[in-house]
Amino acid sequence: MTAHRLTDEHVFVTGGTGFVGQAILERLLSSHPETRVSLLIRGKGSQTGADRLTSLLRKPVFKGWIASVGGEDAAAAIVAKRVSVVEGSLSRITSPIPKDVDVVIHSASTVSFDPPIDEAFDTNVGGARTIYGALLDAGVDPHVVHISTCYVGGIRKGIVPEASLTHEVDWRAEYEAARSARERVELESRRPEALREQIAKAKARHGKTGPQAVAQFAEAARTEWVRERLVDYGRMRAESLGWTDVYTLTKAFAERAAEELWGAEHRLSVLRPSIIESALHHPFPGWIDGFKVADPLIIAYGRGQLQEFPGIPDSILDVIPVDLVVNAALAVAANPPAPATPQYFQICSGKTNPLPFHRMYENVNGYFTRNPLPAEKGDIQVPSWKFPGIQKVERSLRKRERRVDRAERILERLPTTKRTRRMLDEVRTGKHGLGQLRAFTELYRAYVQTEIIFDDTRMRELLHSLPEQTQHDEGFDVAEIDWEHYFQNIHFPAVTTLTRAFASRPTAKARATRMLPARSDVVAVFDLEGTVLDSNLIKQYLLLWAGSVPRSRVAHDLADFALSLRKYQRAERRDRGEFIRTFMRRYEGFKVAEIQRLARSSFGRAMMRRALPDALRRVAEHRAAGHRTILVTGSIDLTVTPFLPFFDEVIAGSMHVKDGVLTGYLADPPLVDEARAAWLRHYADQHGYNLSQSYGYGDSHADLVWLQLVGNPTAVNPDIHLYRHAQEKRWNVVDWKRRSAPAPNPSSPTSEPIPITEGVGDAPVKQERAAASHGI
Ligand SMILES: NC(=O)c1ccc[n+]([C@@H]2O[C@H](COP(=O)([O-])OP(=O)(O)OC[C@H]3O[C@@H](n4cnc5c(N)ncnc54)[C@H](OP(=O)(O)O)[C@@H]3O)[C@@H](O)[C@H]2O)c1
């Protein structure tokens, strides 16, 4: 008997914005001009489902069809006539189901292997409930094609038939348990002992950035803990029931829901694809919508990040091009079974045209050897895998993980230099690679360590019963796939194009040195010590002290200073503000007039010798671009006067003075970490500056909170903790070198020596700290 082909049916598609859904919509538009299509699309952000359809049609998959109908206007007119949007999600459908629907293709799903258990159940099992419940409520009787996955049968060996699953698990009970898991885990995460542990960890790591930041990091860690725990719930529940992961578990339960809720009385077909990858022919060879299941593994290999892999070399990697899946889905849609007799199809390659894992490896290795991905210096050399066995790879992985953790801990305790940062980079790259290998090992276990073969007899029978022309134009004959040709000429070029597109985005370094846009609504805020000045509060004090101490006090002061060093170190480790407050007590007895005199002479010159030329050059560039340049320091106004000519504004602290002598007490709290962030927010509000477009430069972990406020943060010669954060957030990181020539002057920031003038420079020194520290 000859099978049918879709003609003028009304097809309702869920998941139309996804990889498979887009390709189904394109095929319906381009090859089935009489059909009408309804798409379930959820709103996102400010976009409604209908808005998202408009954006969707701009995607590359539709390009050929749009050109074939005469351009965008003609295409829009056709879409207006043939396509409509049903607003809603898998939890709630908000507009009515079309009454005349003939076919439903339920493709929407989460395809992540390890989402939190409640999310996986909500989308995949709850989603099936919502869709079939809505169809029942609407009183319609379409043929439903339920898209599932070949891997739905769980951990097993041998041939998997195209038939209903045989398990007896109560999917409803599992659904309820999964949904209540979040409440239990949330409660667990809020226990005082758990919170205490999170706070202690956040304090140890971020204590210097201030109490609000500690709270934020502790809360973020709690949320992450909840997520990880729910992922673990999913993973373990899947494993304990005999499935590889929560994705395949929930897809199995979704099939059962479809059978019970819809298939018991209506027409139901279940279509199970294997691993779907780029198109073989249609809409064009190599079409793919972002990285799919096997692609992160392929790219990680191409990047040289996977030195070995625990796959079984002769296991079958079951890959299927997306256009074959779409053709199969539409063929199934046009050929429904009788009511209450669900039919099952597997669209896969493993039985008819098997691809062993070692052959896939040889293909990938050959491709990246001939077409290496570019590295910063030269090309990336890909490793040779020997497949030494799963246990051996696991053991070696565990050993290497322990080694990099140890190296990271040691490096974090060493003083920060360019060398330690480079070593940390190397350790982190190694750690990232191991992390990926660990994640891939767990995620892909089911796909590269299995001895499963999916039967596709029924699928092939359907293919061969299609009219000859349809078999040719819209077929899904996996036997015709030449794997070498497919990978070398179609799939690998498609996925590496995506990575090269990523790689061609400007690097952090390139962004940092890009021309600054001219505008007057932004600020460029510079920290002083370590960022503009290669010096710290202790060195500044010693310079002033050396210029003013009477000979009779030298020995006493030096001894006292040496005895106090540990106290300062401890305070600095705990809190930058505490350190400043403690250390500034040393200024007790210094005369204001004497400091001013020194700032104009020896101390001023010494400070300018320590100014970083790259910093002053950058300040001048910001000024030239019209940005308001601000120097902010935890130091006191009396010592920063040499920098006044370089900035539009200098914000420094001040000390309490009695009869022209410093008492050793600060006049107001130090402007560091969160106090500085509060000041910056207030300053921008008051003066109308746009922080999201502004610039910030800082060197230490204590600068993190205020740097986060600006759209263009730069870590300058950063300490290890700021460096790590900057790397994670892809901030600019720069190494500004010490001076080897005389200091520049502000109007010509490259050559002239710095003027140490009698009077104060042109920038006002402001003391806004009291306001800032009161948490404006
Ligand atoms: N990709 C594969 O290798 C593969 C292999 C075997 C089987 N499958 C099956 O094929 C089907 C399609 O997969 P795919 O690769 O196209 O996935 P995809 O690209 O991730 O697309 C998923 C689709 O589901 C929609 N969706 C997810 N959660 C939703 C919700 N709560 N409400 C409404 N829509 C929701 C998404 O809409 P938004 O755009 O709104 O997020 C998107 O349209 C799935 O059933 C999957 O299990 C896929």
The ligand as an SDF file (V2000), in Angstrom:
LIG
                    3D

 48 52  0  0  0  0  0  0  0  0999 V2000
   18.4210   17.5610   19.4750 N   0  0  0  0  0  0  0  0  0  0  0  0
   18.5900   16.2520   19.5230 C   0  0  0  0  0  0  0  0  0  0  0  0
   19.6890   15.7310   19.2890 O   0  0  0  0  0  0  0  0  0  0  0  0
   17.4190   15.3510   19.8060 C   0  0  0  0  0  0  0  0  0  0  0  0
   17.6260   13.9750   19.7570 C   0  0  0  0  0  0  0  0  0  0  0  0
   16.5620   13.1330   19.9920 C   0  0  0  0  0  0  0  0  0  0  0  0
   15.3140   13.6500   20.2400 C   0  0  0  0  0  0  0  0  0  0  0  0
   15.1410   14.9950   20.2940 N   0  0  0  0  0  0  0  0  0  0  0  0
   13.8020   15.5100   20.5970 C   0  0  0  0  0  0  0  0  0  0  0  0
   13.4340   16.3940   19.5430 O   0  0  0  0  0  0  0  0  0  0  0  0
   12.5940   17.4150   20.0520 C   0  0  0  0  0  0  0  0  0  0  0  0
   13.1260   18.7710   19.6110 C   0  0  0  0  0  0  0  0  0  0  0  0
   14.4400   18.9590   20.1130 O   0  0  0  0  0  0  0  0  0  0  0  0
   15.2920   20.2200   19.6760 P   0  0  0  0  0  0  0  0  0  0  0  0
   16.6710   19.7390   19.4460 O   0  0  0  0  0  0  0  0  0  0  0  0
   14.5860   20.9500   18.6020 O   0  0  0  0  0  0  0  0  0  0  0  0
   15.2760   21.0740   21.0080 O   0  0  0  0  0  0  0  0  0  0  0  0
   15.5560   22.6410   21.1860 P   0  0  0  0  0  0  0  0  0  0  0  0
   16.2850   23.1720   20.0290 O   0  0  0  0  0  0  0  0  0  0  0  0
   16.1390   22.7940   22.5200 O   0  0  0  0  0  0  0  0  0  0  0  0
   14.1090   23.2670   21.1950 O   0  0  0  0  0  0  0  0  0  0  0  0
   13.2450   23.0640   22.2580 C   0  0  0  0  0  0  0  0  0  0  0  0
   11.9270   23.7050   21.9270 C   0  0  0  0  0  0  0  0  0  0  0  0
   11.0520   23.4520   22.9930 O   0  0  0  0  0  0  0  0  0  0  0  0
   10.4910   24.6760   23.4140 C   0  0  0  0  0  0  0  0  0  0  0  0
   10.2130   24.6720   24.8510 N   0  0  0  0  0  0  0  0  0  0  0  0
   11.0030   24.2430   25.8480 C   0  0  0  0  0  0  0  0  0  0  0  0
   10.4120   24.4410   27.0330 N   0  0  0  0  0  0  0  0  0  0  0  0
    9.2040   25.0000   26.7580 C   0  0  0  0  0  0  0  0  0  0  0  0
    8.1220   25.4320   27.5550 C   0  0  0  0  0  0  0  0  0  0  0  0
    8.1610   25.3120   28.8800 N   0  0  0  0  0  0  0  0  0  0  0  0
    7.0430   25.9780   26.9400 N   0  0  0  0  0  0  0  0  0  0  0  0
    7.0090   26.0960   25.5890 C   0  0  0  0  0  0  0  0  0  0  0  0
    7.9940   25.6940   24.7760 N   0  0  0  0  0  0  0  0  0  0  0  0
    9.0760   25.1520   25.3700 C   0  0  0  0  0  0  0  0  0  0  0  0
   11.5460   25.7050   23.1140 C   0  0  0  0  0  0  0  0  0  0  0  0
   10.9260   26.9720   23.0780 O   0  0  0  0  0  0  0  0  0  0  0  0
   11.6610   28.3380   23.4980 P   0  0  0  0  0  0  0  0  0  0  0  0
   12.3120   28.8310   22.2480 O   0  0  0  0  0  0  0  0  0  0  0  0
   10.5470   29.1690   23.9740 O   0  0  0  0  0  0  0  0  0  0  0  0
   12.6530   27.9890   24.5720 O   0  0  0  0  0  0  0  0  0  0  0  0
   12.0190   25.2140   21.7700 C   0  0  0  0  0  0  0  0  0  0  0  0
   11.1230   25.6250   20.7800 O   0  0  0  0  0  0  0  0  0  0  0  0
   12.5550   17.2330   21.5600 C   0  0  0  0  0  0  0  0  0  0  0  0
   11.3770   16.5820   21.9030 O   0  0  0  0  0  0  0  0  0  0  0  0
   13.7410   16.3330   21.8440 C   0  0  0  0  0  0  0  0  0  0  0  0
   13.5640   15.5670   22.9960 O   0  0  0  0  0  0  0  0  0  0  0  0
   16.1730   15.8630   20.0810 C   0  0  0  0  0  0  0  0  0  0  0  0
  1  2  1  0
  2  3  2  0
  2  4  1  0
  4  5  1  0
  4 48  2  0
  5  6  2  0
  6  7  1  0
  7  8  2  0
  8  9  1  0
  8 48  1  0
  9 10  1  0
  9 46  1  0
 10 11  1  0
 11 12  1  0
 11 44  1  0
 12 13  1  0
 13 14  1  0
 14 15  2  0
 14 16  1  0
 14 17  1  0
 17 18  1  0
 18 19  2  0
 18 20  1  0
 18 21  1  0
 21 22  1  0
 22 23  1  0
 23 24  1  0
 23 42  1  0
 24 25  1  0
 25 26  1  0
 25 36  1  0
 26 27  1  0
 26 35  1  0
 27 28  2  0
 28 29  1  0
 29 30  1  0
 29 35  2  0
 30 31  1  0
 30 32  2  0
 32 33  1  0
 33 34  2  0
 34 35  1  0
 36 37  1  0
 36 42  1  0
 37 38  1  0
 38 39  2  0
 38 40  1  0
 38 41  1  0
 42 43  1  0
 44 45  1  0
 44 46  1  0
 46 47  1  0
M  CHG  2   8   1  16  -1
M  END
$$$$
